[in-house]
Amino acid sequence: MDMSARRRWFGLVFISIAVSLIIVDSTIVNVAIPSIVDELAITSTQVQWVQEAYTLVFAALLLVFGTLADRFGRRRMLLIGVTIFALSSVVAALAPTGAALIAARLVQGIGGAMVLPTTLSLINATFRGRERGIAFAVWGSTIGGMAAVGPLLGGWLTTSYSWRWAFGINVPLAVIIIVGVLWAVAESRDENARRVDKIGAVLSVITSAALVFALIEGRTYGWWTTATAPTIGDWTWPWAISPIPFAFAVAALGLVAFMTWGLHRQRQGRSTLVAFSLFRISSFRSGNIAALVVSLGEFGIILSLPLWLQFVIGFDALQTGFVLLALAVGSFVASGFAGAFSGRVRPVTIVRVGIAAEIVGVAGLGFVIAPDTMWGVLLPFLFVYGFGVGLATAQLTGVVLSDVPVAESGQGSGTQSTARQLGSALGVAILGTVLFTSTAGILGARLDDRGVEPAERDQVVSAVVDSAGGAIAGLDQADPTGQTAADARAAFSEGTRWSAFTAAGFLTLGLVATLSLSNGKREEEESTPVGDRAD
C-alpha cells in the first residue's frame, strides 16, 4: 500500500473521530441531565430543549451546509464546523443557567450540521468500489458504537468530576481532529456547485422549528385550549385557543411552501436545497423514509432510560453508563457481523435484521421496566437493541447513497442526514412528551385513588414532572409513609415503559418502510468523477 493510500485510511480514522465528536455529545448529555437538573434547577420542558436545541438546529441546517460544502470545499467546512463545535462546548461547560446552556446547544447544532454531511461527502468522494463499502461500514459502526459509549463516558465524567466535563471533553477531541484532518484528508469540492437556495433554507428552518416547538410545548401551553399563556416580554398570548395548533399549521404550510418553491426552482433549472430529482431513485427515496422513521424510534429509550435509572432505581451517572455499555457491546459485535457477511448477504437484508433486533430490544425493555427491576434484567435487551443499531445504521446509509452520483453526494448525504436528524428531533419531542404526559396522568390517578386532596395531588404531579423525576427522592422526606414516593416511582416507570413501546411502534413502521427498498447498486467507477477535484 503506497503512502497516499495509507494516508487515505488514516483520514478515515480522523473523519470517524469527527463523527464520534457530534454523536457522543448527543448521547453523553442524556446521562448528565439528572445532574444538570439538580445544579441548574431546569424543568422537564427545558430537559427536552437541552436536547432539542442541538438536534433541531442540526436537522434544519444539514442541507444548507451539505450544499455549501460541495461548493466551497468539504474539508474546509468540516474544520470550521469542528472549531465552532469546540468553542460552543466551552460555553456550554461554563453555563450558569438552563437558558445559557440551551443557547450554547443551539450553536453546537450549527457546528454539528457542518460536520456530519461533510464526513459522508468526503468518504463518498475519496473511496471507490469495495473500499467505499468498507469505509461506510466504519462510519456507520462509529455512529452506533459512539451512541452507546457516550453514556458511559458521560457517567464517568459526571460522577468523578462534573457534568460540565461532558462538554469540556469535546475540546481536546476537536484539536486531534483538526490536526489529523489537515494532515490526512484531501480537499474535495464540486466544481459545478451552484448558489444555495436561501428561501428554501429559511422555509426548512421555519417548518422544522414550528413542528418540534408544537410537539414539546403542547403539554405546557395546551394542545387545543390555552392551559398556560406564553409570555414574551410584556406581551402575553391573548386567545383561548392555544398557540400549539397555530404552530402545527405553520409547520404544515411551511412544508408545502418548501416543496412548492423547490420544485419551481428545479423546473427553472436553478439550484435547490434538496435535489428533488434524487427522489426519482428508488433506493434514495425509500431509504430516506426508512431512515427518518427508524431514527424517530431509536432515540426513545436513550432519552428516558437514564432518567429512570437515576431517579427511580437510584443509580449514579457512572452506574447508569455501565448499564448502557451493553448497547456499545451489541453495536461493536454487529460491526463484526456486518463485515463478515459483507458481499454475501444483501445490505437491505442486514438493515431489516437490524431494525427487527431493535424492535425486540426496545419492546423487551418496555416489558421488564418496573420500580424494582434488577439492572441485570436490562442487559440482554440493551445488547440486542445495540446489535440492531449497529447493523441498521451502517448498511442503511450505504443503501440510501448507493445510486447517488458522486457530484451530488453533498446534497444526497445532506438529505439522508437530515432525514435521520429530523427523525431524532421528532423522537425526542414525541417520546419525551409520551414519557412526561403519561407519568403525569398515571401519578395523578394513583394519588386520586388514595384520596389525596386535588391541590396536594397537583403539587406532587407538577414537582415530579417539572423536575423530570428529580423530585422523587425528596418525596420520601415529605411523606414518612413512603407511599407518595412509591406512587411516583411506579408512575415514572410506567411512563418509561410507554415511551419504550412507542419507540418500538415507530421502529416497526420503519421496518415496514424497508420492504420497498431495493438493493440499489451504483456501478462504481475507479477513476475520480468529473467535478470532484482533490487538492
RONU-870338 format. One line per field, with one value per residue (C-alpha): chain; x, y, z. Coordinates in Angstrom, 3 decimals. Layout:
chain (A  ...)
X (X  ...)
Y (Y  ...)
Z (Z  ...)
***
This chain:
chain (A  A  A  A  A  A  A  A  A  A  A  A  A  A  A  A  A  A  A  A  A  A  A  A  A  A  A  A  A  A  A  A  A  A  A  A  A  A  A  A  A  A  A  A  A  A  A  A  A  A  A  A  A  A  A  A  A  A  A  A  A  A  A  A  A  A  A  A  A  A  A  A  A  A  A  A  A  A  A  A  A  A  A  A  A  A  A  A  A  A  A  A  A  A  A  A  A  A  A  A  A  A  A  A  A  A  A  A  A  A  A  A  A  A  A  A  A  A  A  A  A  A  A  A  A  A  A  A  A  A  A  A  A  A  A  A  A  A  A  A  A  A  A  A  A  A  A  A  A  A  A  A  A  A  A  A  A  A  A  A  A  A  A  A  A  A  A  A  A  A  A  A  A  A  A  A  A  A  A  A  A  A  A  A  A  A  A  A  A  A  A  A  A  A  A  A  A  A  A  A  A  A  A  A  A  A  A  A  A  A  A  A  A  A  A  A  A  A  A  A  A  A  A  A  A  A  A  A  A  A  A  A  A  A  A  A  A  A  A  A  A  A  A  A  A  A  A  A  A  A  A  A  A  A  A  A  A  A  A  A  A  A  A  A  A  A  A  A  A  A  A  A  A  A  A  A  A  A  A  A  A  A  A  A  A  A  A  A  A  A  A  A  A  A  A  A  A  A  A  A  A  A  A  A  A  A  A  A  A  A  A  A  A  A  A  A  A  A  A  A  A  A  A  A  A  A  A  A  A  A  A  A  A  A  A  A  A  A  A  A  A  A  A  A  A  A  A  A  A  A  A  A  A  A  A  A  A  A  A  A  A  A  A  A  A  A  A  A  A  A  A  A  A  A  A  A  A  A  A  A  A  A  A  A  A  A  A  A  A  A  A  A  A  A  A  A  A  A  A  A  A  A  A  A  A  A  A  A  A  A  A  A  A  A  A  A  A  A  A  A  A  A  A  A  A  A  A  A  A  A  A  A  A  A  A  A  A  A  A  A  A  A  A  A  A  A  A  A  A  A  A  A  A  A  A  A  A  A  A  A  A  A  A  A  A  A  A  A  A  A  A  A  A  A  A  A  A  A  A  A  A  A  A  A  A  A  A  A  A  A  A  A  A  A  A  A  A  A  A  A  A  A  A  A  A  A  A  A  A  A  A  A  A  A  A  A  A  A  A  A  A  A  A  A  A  A  A  A  A  A  A  A  A  A  A)
X (0.000  1.545  1.723  -1.205  -3.465  -2.292  -2.931  -6.439  -7.255  -5.714  -8.007  -10.974  -9.895  -9.980  -13.257  -14.713  -13.443  -15.239  -18.444  -17.771  -17.494  -21.028  -22.613  -21.038  -22.166  -25.778  -25.789  -23.376  -25.799  -28.554  -26.643  -25.608  -29.170  -30.096  -27.042  -27.880  -31.436  -30.082  -27.475  -29.293  -32.859  -34.142  -37.688  -38.722  -39.552  -36.047  -34.706  -36.243  -34.963  -31.404  -31.601  -33.820  -31.891  -28.992  -30.928  -33.356  -30.680  -28.643  -31.510  -32.561  -29.102  -27.731  -28.972  -27.578  -24.108  -24.080  -24.579  -22.100  -19.510  -19.839  -19.253  -16.555  -14.751  -15.770  -12.626  -12.804  -16.426  -15.510  -12.727  -14.925  -17.675  -15.341  -13.993  -17.475  -18.496  -15.492  -15.924  -19.651  -18.835  -16.701  -19.674  -21.949  -19.467  -19.460  -23.224  -24.635  -28.327  -30.530  -31.229  -27.491  -26.962  -29.777  -28.308  -24.900  -26.546  -28.096  -24.621  -23.330  -26.050  -24.635  -21.174  -22.568  -24.561  -21.309  -19.537  -21.899  -22.739  -19.142  -17.884  -20.201  -19.302  -15.576  -15.943  -18.103  -15.554  -12.418  -13.195  -14.250  -15.599  -15.354  -13.310  -16.293  -18.457  -15.815  -15.496  -19.260  -19.320  -16.637  -18.551  -21.841  -20.314  -18.718  -22.144  -23.649  -20.753  -20.299  -24.027  -23.645  -20.183  -21.329  -23.441  -20.520  -18.136  -20.728  -21.400  -17.713  -17.132  -20.316  -19.717  -15.968  -15.833  -18.871  -21.490  -19.635  -16.824  -19.332  -18.973  -15.352  -14.141  -15.022  -12.125  -9.149  -11.009  -11.518  -7.782  -6.956  -9.500  -8.237  -4.592  -5.419  -7.735  -5.215  -2.584  -4.508  -7.668  -7.519  -9.826  -12.659  -15.457  -17.973  -16.733  -20.297  -21.932  -24.352  -25.652  -27.625  -31.397  -31.785  -35.600  -35.684  -33.280  -35.495  -38.623  -36.932  -35.885  -39.381  -41.041  -38.874  -38.772  -42.565  -43.166  -40.760  -41.955  -45.531  -44.641  -42.594  -44.621  -48.063  -48.268  -47.177  -49.376  -52.253  -52.912  -56.143  -57.123  -54.606  -53.512  -50.590  -50.336  -46.857  -45.266  -42.620  -41.512  -44.644  -46.759  -48.943  -50.829  -54.373  -56.541  -58.331  -57.073  -53.598  -50.636  -49.898  -52.495  -51.109  -47.587  -48.733  -50.416  -47.221  -45.270  -47.746  -47.847  -44.063  -43.630  -45.987  -44.248  -40.796  -41.741  -43.585  -40.729  -38.113  -39.970  -40.485  -36.742  -35.959  -38.208  -36.325  -33.032  -31.910  -30.284  -32.476  -31.772  -32.988  -32.110  -35.694  -34.517  -32.730  -36.093  -36.686  -34.067  -35.962  -33.220  -32.755  -36.475  -37.399  -34.203  -34.778  -38.307  -37.000  -34.119  -36.475  -38.915  -36.204  -34.328  -37.576  -37.870  -34.192  -33.792  -36.748  -35.079  -31.826  -33.790  -35.897  -33.792  -31.029  -33.671  -35.443  -32.244  -31.075  -34.303  -36.286  -33.721  -31.226  -28.135  -25.500  -24.351  -21.409  -23.547  -26.041  -23.244  -22.129  -25.658  -25.883  -22.486  -24.408  -25.564  -21.966  -21.068  -24.028  -23.095  -19.458  -20.491  -22.811  -19.985  -18.017  -21.102  -21.805  -18.186  -18.191  -21.341  -20.438  -20.814  -22.618  -25.843  -27.780  -27.386  -31.167  -31.477  -28.946  -30.898  -34.125  -32.473  -31.016  -34.337  -36.050  -33.415  -34.020  -37.744  -37.125  -34.696  -36.825  -40.098  -38.373  -37.244  -40.823  -41.992  -39.393  -39.176  -40.667  -39.747  -37.992  -36.360  -32.858  -30.281  -29.130  -32.523  -31.978  -28.638  -29.811  -32.383  -29.912  -27.402  -29.969  -31.002  -27.376  -26.775  -29.676  -28.465  -25.019  -26.422  -29.022  -27.054  -24.107  -25.974  -28.923  -26.541  -24.891  -28.228  -29.568  -26.486  -25.649  -27.156  -26.423  -23.856  -20.692  -21.127  -24.365  -23.051  -23.224  -26.934  -27.541  -25.734  -27.216  -30.730  -30.047  -28.537  -31.404  -33.906  -32.082  -31.709  -35.267  -36.352  -34.186  -35.646  -39.180  -38.263  -37.054  -40.109  -42.731  -41.277  -40.343  -43.919  -45.181  -42.891  -43.878  -47.559  -48.169  -46.227  -48.406  -51.644  -50.728  -49.383  -52.464  -54.740  -52.816  -52.967  -56.707  -57.238  -55.593  -57.887  -55.169  -56.604  -56.603  -54.325  -51.764  -52.104  -51.398  -48.418  -46.870  -47.508  -46.040  -42.968  -42.240  -42.900  -41.320  -38.144  -38.085  -38.249  -35.653  -38.157  -38.948  -36.171  -37.459  -40.932  -39.614  -38.912  -42.209  -44.290  -42.936  -45.101  -43.209  -46.404  -46.219  -42.658  -43.697  -46.547  -44.167  -41.637  -44.379  -45.784  -42.374  -41.666  -44.971  -44.136  -40.772  -42.481  -44.906  -42.017  -40.284  -43.430  -43.957  -40.371  -40.951  -44.047  -42.135  -39.352  -41.976  -43.149  -39.521  -39.215  -42.325  -40.822  -37.755  -39.938  -39.960  -36.172  -34.258  -30.633  -29.695  -26.111  -24.417  -21.836  -18.630  -16.010  -12.425  -11.478  -12.214  -15.535  -15.629  -16.481  -14.601  -11.127  -8.589  -6.191)
Y (0.000  3.325  6.342  8.160  5.122  4.671  8.340  7.986  5.332  7.448  10.195  7.876  7.470  11.222  11.578  8.874  10.706  13.819  11.799  10.477  14.034  15.009  11.618  11.248  14.757  13.978  10.882  11.898  14.626  12.116  10.634  14.095  15.506  14.465  16.305  19.313  19.245  19.285  22.029  24.384  23.563  23.159  21.939  18.847  21.084  22.548  18.998  18.324  21.637  20.884  18.010  19.679  22.967  20.926  18.418  20.919  23.315  20.316  18.937  22.324  23.267  19.947  20.518  24.051  23.044  19.912  22.128  24.787  22.078  20.903  24.451  25.804  22.638  19.708  19.559  23.319  23.040  20.120  22.104  25.190  23.030  21.289  24.668  26.124  22.947  23.103  26.790  26.385  23.340  25.611  27.960  25.020  23.756  27.160  27.800  29.328  28.779  26.463  29.209  29.747  26.017  25.816  28.779  27.070  23.902  25.899  26.985  23.430  22.373  24.753  23.199  19.680  20.439  21.427  18.242  15.330  15.797  16.646  13.400  11.417  13.511  13.098  9.325  9.207  11.267  9.546  5.822  3.672  0.177  -2.275  0.237  2.598  -0.117  -0.753  2.981  3.387  0.402  2.020  5.325  3.669  1.444  4.528  6.130  3.022  2.446  6.041  6.468  3.792  4.685  8.276  7.436  5.549  8.425  10.901  8.841  8.669  12.389  13.395  11.109  11.635  15.314  17.306  17.266  20.265  17.962  16.163  19.251  20.080  16.739  17.983  20.464  18.028  15.794  18.773  19.550  15.962  16.083  19.391  18.295  14.876  16.156  18.786  16.061  13.122  14.340  15.856  18.723  17.964  20.001  20.015  22.398  22.766  23.527  26.469  29.018  27.996  28.391  30.935  30.995  27.201  27.272  29.705  27.651  24.445  26.082  27.512  24.168  22.026  24.601  25.033  21.280  20.482  23.501  22.253  18.691  19.730  22.682  21.157  19.768  23.135  25.528  23.134  21.117  22.934  25.460  27.598  25.997  28.354  31.544  32.064  35.413  37.346  40.454  42.452  40.596  37.634  35.244  36.742  33.969  30.972  28.817  27.518  28.584  24.914  24.399  27.528  26.086  22.842  24.893  26.881  23.621  22.186  25.353  25.649  22.114  22.762  26.057  24.419  21.686  24.040  26.535  23.826  22.220  25.680  26.394  22.944  23.496  26.741  24.885  26.717  25.219  23.762  22.927  19.362  17.642  16.652  14.733  12.293  11.146  9.508  6.986  4.232  3.364  7.024  7.751  4.634  4.709  8.257  7.424  4.406  6.427  9.105  6.682  4.412  7.366  8.545  5.235  4.731  7.700  6.980  4.782  6.796  9.824  8.181  5.287  7.372  9.449  6.306  4.556  7.507  8.949  5.717  2.932  5.231  4.697  7.376  8.571  6.147  3.123  4.244  4.460  0.910  -0.410  1.341  -0.097  -3.201  -1.074  -0.444  -4.104  -5.025  -2.397  -3.493  -7.136  -6.037  -4.290  -7.539  -9.447  -6.988  -7.165  -10.965  -11.112  -8.195  -9.291  -12.490  -11.027  -8.217  -4.894  -4.474  -7.813  -6.707  -3.460  -5.386  -7.802  -4.814  -2.997  -6.212  -6.624  -3.036  -3.729  -6.837  -4.964  -1.860  -3.751  -6.157  -3.226  -1.990  -5.319  -5.566  -1.957  -1.577  0.264  -2.856  -4.093  -5.503  -3.991  -7.384  -7.975  -4.946  -6.037  -8.688  -6.333  -3.443  -5.741  -6.820  -3.217  -2.104  -5.025  -3.831  -0.229  -1.340  -3.413  -0.946  2.311  1.445  -0.562  1.829  4.694  2.686  1.688  5.256  6.687  3.691  5.147  8.841  10.363  11.488  15.006  15.253  13.481  16.656  17.106  13.368  12.856  16.083  14.880  11.466  13.004  15.475  12.625  10.936  14.084  15.207  11.754  12.087  15.519  14.221  11.187  13.284  15.548  12.813  10.201  12.800  14.053  10.473  9.935  13.058  13.167  9.520  9.918  12.895  11.075  7.842  9.588  11.811  8.758  6.862  9.828  10.216  6.541  7.157  10.132  12.792  16.320  17.860  20.745  18.396  15.990  18.728  19.924  16.439  15.773  19.125  18.597  15.159  16.039  19.501  18.083  15.190  12.819  14.613  15.411  11.746  11.338  14.320  12.791  10.210  13.033  14.822  11.666  9.458  6.541  6.466  5.890  9.098  8.361  4.784  6.104  8.481  5.724  3.467  6.259  7.237  3.582  3.310  6.457  4.983  1.757  3.652  5.589  2.293  0.785  3.920  3.690  0.042  1.092  3.615  1.118  -1.304  1.352  1.793  -1.947  -1.844  1.083  -1.014  -3.542  -1.168  -0.819  -2.302  -3.331  -0.349  -0.645  2.119  0.985  2.001  3.894  3.504  6.885  10.187  11.570  14.867  17.666  16.219  17.625  16.540  19.269)
Z (0.000  -1.087  1.180  -0.429  0.020  3.614  4.350  2.922  5.521  8.265  7.024  7.542  11.174  11.781  9.865  12.123  15.219  13.928  13.678  17.178  18.473  17.498  18.191  21.638  22.519  21.651  23.904  26.666  27.735  28.497  31.428  32.640  32.550  36.113  37.477  35.315  36.683  40.244  39.720  37.343  38.512  34.943  34.238  32.265  29.298  29.471  29.689  26.293  24.931  26.056  23.579  21.001  20.773  19.417  17.332  15.825  14.549  13.454  11.345  9.960  8.646  7.385  3.848  3.748  4.866  2.719  -0.326  0.840  1.445  -2.157  -3.367  -1.048  -0.003  2.151  4.261  4.889  6.062  8.332  10.002  10.512  11.980  14.435  15.568  16.160  17.965  20.290  21.148  21.890  24.029  26.231  26.619  27.496  30.081  31.786  31.504  34.730  33.849  31.858  29.314  28.744  28.295  25.741  23.845  23.741  22.483  19.634  18.497  18.910  16.490  13.878  14.220  14.155  10.999  9.281  10.347  9.636  5.924  5.064  6.605  4.349  1.293  1.934  2.187  -0.930  -2.879  -1.541  -1.739  -4.675  -5.213  -2.331  -0.309  -0.241  1.325  3.992  4.675  5.031  7.399  9.569  9.532  10.464  13.127  14.658  14.990  16.547  18.908  19.997  20.603  23.243  24.596  25.154  28.231  29.845  29.221  30.435  33.536  34.444  33.901  35.741  38.717  39.075  38.142  36.953  34.226  32.803  31.691  29.471  27.267  28.112  26.740  23.249  23.195  23.161  20.710  18.403  18.450  17.458  14.619  13.224  13.202  11.739  9.009  7.900  7.581  6.096  4.316  0.831  -0.063  -2.480  -3.979  -6.795  -9.481  -10.778  -7.436  -7.534  -5.079  -2.000  -2.176  0.635  0.602  0.732  3.682  5.608  4.871  6.063  9.349  9.945  9.207  11.475  14.287  14.328  14.339  17.173  19.208  18.950  19.954  23.004  24.287  23.729  27.255  28.674  26.722  25.956  22.804  21.862  24.524  26.370  29.635  30.283  28.238  26.735  27.516  25.601  27.480  28.294  25.736  26.756  24.468  24.441  22.975  24.456  21.600  22.382  20.196  19.543  16.739  15.088  15.307  13.659  10.925  10.334  10.049  7.519  5.422  5.624  4.299  1.380  0.607  0.806  -1.656  -3.999  -4.059  -4.568  -7.477  -9.024  -8.910  -10.252  -13.274  -13.934  -13.818  -10.683  -7.585  -4.851  -1.229  -1.780  -5.037  -5.773  -8.814  -6.492  -5.171  -8.531  -7.384  -5.596  -3.118  -2.172  -1.767  0.193  2.237  3.452  4.575  6.460  7.971  9.302  10.911  12.335  13.868  15.426  17.239  18.064  20.389  22.650  25.204  25.172  26.419  29.128  30.442  32.118  33.940  35.104  36.198  38.302  39.699  40.172  40.629  42.392  40.245  39.888  36.476  36.271  37.148  34.512  31.963  32.771  32.250  28.888  27.947  26.854  23.913  22.865  23.130  20.937  18.374  18.158  17.772  14.973  13.117  13.053  11.976  9.143  7.976  7.936  5.806  3.532  -0.083  0.902  2.292  0.651  2.533  2.634  4.415  7.032  7.516  8.112  10.545  12.414  12.736  13.836  16.565  17.680  17.973  20.094  22.350  22.922  23.348  25.738  27.878  27.958  29.339  32.137  33.373  36.864  40.103  41.434  38.210  38.692  36.380  35.105  33.501  31.260  29.796  27.268  25.786  25.622  23.903  21.306  20.768  20.292  17.943  15.819  15.786  14.659  11.797  10.569  10.756  8.517  5.918  5.601  4.847  2.088  0.550  0.568  -1.188  -3.379  -6.564  -5.893  -8.300  -6.536  -7.916  -5.925  -2.836  -0.743  -1.322  -1.156  2.138  3.489  2.702  4.229  7.349  7.604  7.471  10.345  12.417  11.820  12.921  16.035  16.815  16.400  18.501  21.426  21.139  20.759  23.096  25.707  25.618  25.952  28.961  30.886  29.896  30.785  34.037  34.983  34.149  35.916  39.030  39.256  39.018  41.710  44.080  43.403  44.246  47.626  48.288  48.122  48.009  44.476  45.464  47.010  44.088  41.543  43.562  43.678  39.981  38.951  41.143  39.693  36.040  36.039  37.575  35.061  38.037  40.130  42.903  43.612  46.191  48.158  48.410  50.892  53.336  52.671  53.276  56.096  54.916  51.627  49.685  47.652  46.545  45.690  43.559  41.810  41.092  39.732  37.557  36.152  35.421  33.560  31.618  30.665  29.564  27.339  25.845  25.014  23.478  21.397  20.159  19.223  17.297  15.218  14.581  13.309  10.852  9.802  9.186  7.018  5.076  4.206  2.392  -0.581  -0.561  -3.460  -3.209  -5.417  -6.569  -8.478  -10.934  -9.255  -11.210  -10.304  -11.700  -9.967  -11.301  -13.133  -10.728  -7.771  -7.535  -4.930  -3.902)
***
